[in-house]
């Protein structure tokens, strides 16, 4: 068994490898579904782009190189070939350098754009639910993006950008301008909710309930009411970067640059749902709070202005191999875990029947469960599997 050090953990998450939808219900396919010849292609977008261009020398377009290269690298099947054939005249060196993951492409929403109707619809739906949020602190003003999550004007925004703001001005995708009020802030997810009074019937988007897979293509919608977007890859599903002075919980790390993934941009996955919300960046690329965590955080912020989470009472490490999950190294006295009869050395393999793969996942999945919540834990003790019930306690005061 291999273990990775961790900290005391309280969490919230789901199976990180959900079954794929049928290809006809997705915006793109996994490379393994493209047939024997395509399944051997490397996942590096640049290498795949160049191979495609060299085998199709007549398809000379910066837009084609960017879209086809980045989409084809991960098995996207959204472009019509007439887009590539109709645009010529760009040099091979320009084509090979264009369209790197993280660059922004802009496409029209008419039939001649070459994008499938499902891709266009997903981008348009997300951008219609976006807004600009201008946060002022004295003479300093910061503009970020927000995402409407309730038709009465509840908007999810990066917390580090609006915390402490004295004035919030919200401009919707249709150009309407409202004064906003800060409803609540959660530092561990770096999300906040802003409410605008007098709005109703606003467009909203669906937040995905299932996590993305590492290596997945993601599409960041970057401008309210527009079809501007950026393409990138998910590098890490469970990082803990420091954003705005706070360590995030279960953040997605992508290869998008800060310029191509502005704070507040929604990340779309292959189903067309919003899979994450960009909150900041590291040296590796922009990071995002996953939607499966953002959704319950938003609900709690809208209801109470804060996130109250229960306490399991363990110190553990990520365990890989068989069994995988969270290996318990110590247990706090009188904690929920102690009362459940769990011992140091045991491995927690599931939470409420959903498999666990890391300590960070356990922390994130428990994060939005309030004290008093009863959970079931899959436990492996001396190679014997069992299920234990535990009632979360209140987080001890520091």
N, C-alpha and C positions, 0 to 999 in steps of 0.2 A: 504494500500500500504506500502510495506517495502522498505527502501532505504538504500544504502551503500555508505558512503562518497567517493568522488573522487576529481579529479582536473580538471583544464581546459583541454578540450579534443579536439583533432583532430585525426581522425582514419580511419581504413580500415578493412573490414571483410565480411564474408558471413554467411548464415544460419548455425549455429553450429550443426544442426541435419539433415543432408541431408538424403534423402531416401536411404535405403540399396539397393545395387545391388542384382540381383537374386543370390541365393547361388552358382549356377554353375559358376558364373563369379567372385567369390571372393575366396581368399585363405583360409578363415575360416568363420565360421558363428557366429552370436550372440547367446548367450545361450538360448534366448527365442525361437530360431528356432530348438532346438534340441529335442523337444517333451516334454510332460508333466513331465516325470520323470527327465530329465536333466535340465529343466528350473528352477527347485527348488534348484539346486546346488548352494552353495555360490560362490561368485566371488573370494574368497581368493584362490590364486594358491596353497598354502601349503595344505589347507584343502581338496581341490579337488584332489590334487596329492595323498594324503594319502588314501583317499577313493578309488581311482582307484587302487592303489597298493594293498590294503587289499583285494579287490575283484578279483584281478588277481595276486595271489602270485607266479605264475610261471614266470612272466615277470620281471626278475631281472636284471636290467642293469642301470648303472648310466646314460648312454645316454638316455635310454628309460624313466627313471624317470624324467630327466630334460625336455626332449622334450614333452613327453606325458602329464606330469603334468602341465607344463606351458601352452602348447597349449590347452589341454583339459579344463583348467580352464576358458578359454574364448571362448570355442566352436570351436577350430581349428579342421578341419577335413582333415589333410594333411598327416598323417602317415599311412603307411601300417602295418597291424598287424604282418606281418612276421618279421619286425624289432624287435618287442618286444619278439616274441616267439623264435627268434634265439639267443638271448643273455641272459645267465643265470649265476648264481654263485655269485652275489653280495648280501650282507646281507640286511635285511629289513631296519635296521637303516641307512645304507649307502644310500639306495634308497630314504628313506623319507627325508634325509638331502640334497640330491643332486638336482640340477636343480632349485634352487630358482630363482625367477624373478630377472634378472640382471646378472645371471651367463652366461658365454660364452660357447656355444656349437659349435663343429666343425663337419661338416658332409661332406661326399664324394658326388660327383655329378654323381655317377653311379646308375644303376637301383637298386642295393642292399642297397642303403642308407635308403630306406623306406620313403623318402620325396616325395611328389607329384611332377610331372614335373613342375607345375606352381610355386611352392615355389622355387624349384631349379633355374628355369629360372629367377625369380625376383631377387633372391640373386646374381646370376651370372651377370645379366644385370647391377645391381647397382655397384657391385665390379669392373666391367670392366671400369666404368666411374669414378672411384676414383683415387686419387693420394696422395702421401706423399708430404707435403710441409715443407721444412726446412727453418726457418726464423732465420737469424743471426743479432744480435745487439752487435757489438763489439766482445767480447769473449763468449757471451751467445748465445746458439742455442736452438730453440724450434722446435719440430716436431709436426705437426698437420696433419689432413686429409683434403683433398679438393675434391670437386665434379665438374666434367666437365659439364658445362651447355651450351656450344656452341662448335661445332666441330672444330673451328679454334683456340682452346686453351684458352678459357675463363673459369676460375675455381673459384668456390665459396668457400670461406674459412671463419673461424671465425675471425672477425676483431681484437679482443683483442690479438690474437696470432701473427699477422703480422704487426700491426701498428708500425711504427718507425723502421722497419727492414731495414738494409743496404744491405742485400743480401737475395735473395729468390731462392732456388733450388727446382725444382719440379721433382719428379720421378713418372712417369705414371705407371699404373697397369702392362703394358708390359715390364717395366724395363727401358724405354727410359728416359733420364735425360735432363732437360732443365733449363736454367736461366729464372727466372720469373720477371715480372714488376708489381708493385702495381698500379692498374687502379683506384680504388676508395674504400672508406671506409664509412660505415654507422654505427654509434655507437648505435642508438636506436634499430636496429635489430641485432647488433653485427655481421654483415656480411661485407665481403670485396671481391673484385674481383681481381684475379691475372691473368695476361696474359702471355703465353709462345709463343715466336716467332718461326715461322717455322713449327708449327704443323698444320695438316689439317686432316679432316676425322675422328676425334676422336669420341669414343663412348660417348654418352650422356644419360641422364635419363630424364624421364618426372616428373615434379613437380606437385603434386596434386593441384587442384584449390579449393577444398572443405575442410573445417576443419575436424579434427578428432572429435570423441565423447569421453567425459570423461569416463574412465574405459576401453577404447579400448586397445587391445593387440597391441604392437608395436615391431618391429623387427629391431634392429640396426645392420647394416652391418659394420664390424669393421676393415677389412683389404682389401686394393686394390688387385684385382685379386684373391681373396680367397673366400671360402665359410664359413668363420668364421662369426658368428653373436651372438647377445645377445637378450634375450627376456625380455620384461618389460611391464608395464602398464602405461597408461596416467593418472596422478593423477589430473592435473589441466589444463584447456584450456586457461586460461586468467590471468596468473600471471605476476608480474612485478619485477622479481629478479634483483639484481645488479650483473652484470658480467663485469669484466675488468674495474670497476669503473664507469660503466654506467648502468642506469636502463633500462631494456629491455621492449619492447612493445609486448603485447599479446603472451608471451612465453608459450610453452608447458612444463609442469613439469612432469617428469616420475619417476618411482621407480628404474631406472637403477643406478648402482653405477658408480663413475667416472672411475674405472678400466674397467668396462664392456661397457662404452659408451664414448670412447675418442672423443675429440673435432673434429668436421668435419664429424663425422659419419652420414650417411643418415639414417633416420627412415622410414621403410616401413610400410604401412598400409595393410588392408585386400584386397585392389584392386591390390597390387603389386607396386603402385606408391610411390614415395618419398613424405612423409607427413611432414617431418621436417628435420632440420639440427642441430645437437648438437653443442652448442656454449660454454657451461660451466656447472657448477654444483652448487647446494646449499646443505644444510644439508639434504633436502628431497630426493635429487637425481639429475640426470643430467637434464638440461633444453635445449630446442631446439627452434629455430625460425621456426614457421609453414611455410609450403611451399607456402600457399596462400599469405603470406606476403613476403617470400623470393623471389618468382618469379618476382613480379614487382620491388622490390628493386634491384635485379640483372640487370634487363633491364635498370633502370635509372643509375646505376653505370657504366654499360658498355657504355652507351650513353654519359654521362656527368661527370662521376667520383664522383657524389654526388647525394643525394636525396633531391629534392626541393618539399616541401609540402605546400598546401594551408591552409587557416585559416578560421574556422567557427565562432569563437569568443564566446564561451560559457564556463560557469562553471556549472558543473552538477554532479549528483549522479546516480548510478545504481538503477533503479526502478524494483522491482519484483511484481508479482501479475497481476492484470488486470487494466490498461495496463502495459506491461513490456517494458523496453527500457531504455532511459536516461531522467531523470527528470531535466529540466533546472532550476538552482537556480539563475543565474545571466547572463547577456548578455553584452558584451563589446559594447560601443557606436560605431556607424558607421561600425559595423561588418556585415558579410554576414547574420548572423542569425537575427540581428536587422532589416536589410533591407527586410528580408523575412516576417517580421511581427510576429515572434515567441516571446512569452512572458515568463517571469519567471513563473514556475509552470506547463508549458506545458511539455508533455512527447513526446520525439522523439522515435517513434516505428520502423522506417525503414529508410534505406538509399538506394536510387535507387532501391526501391521495395524489398530489402532484409531485413528481420527482424533483429532488434537489440536486444541483450540481456544484454549488459553491456556498461558502459562508456569506458572501455578498448577496447572493440570491435569497438566502434565508433572512438576512437582515432586511432586505427590501420588501419581501412578501409580508413580513410581520409588521412593517413600519406603519401601515395604514389600518391595522387591526386594533381597536380600542381595548383598554383593560376590561376584563370580564368576558372576553371572547373565548369560547372553547374551541381548541384546535386538536386535530389528530396528528400524531407524529409516527411515521414509520421508523422503527428502531432495529438496528442489528447489534446484538450483544452476544459475543463469543460465537459468531456464525449463526445464531438463532434469530430469526426475524419475528417481530411482534409489532403491534400497534398500541400506542399509549395515548391517552387523552390528557390534555393539560388546559387549565384556565389561566389566561394571561393576567399578570398582575400589573400594578401601576409602576412606572419607571421610578426607581429610587431617586431621591433628591441628592444632588451632588454636594 
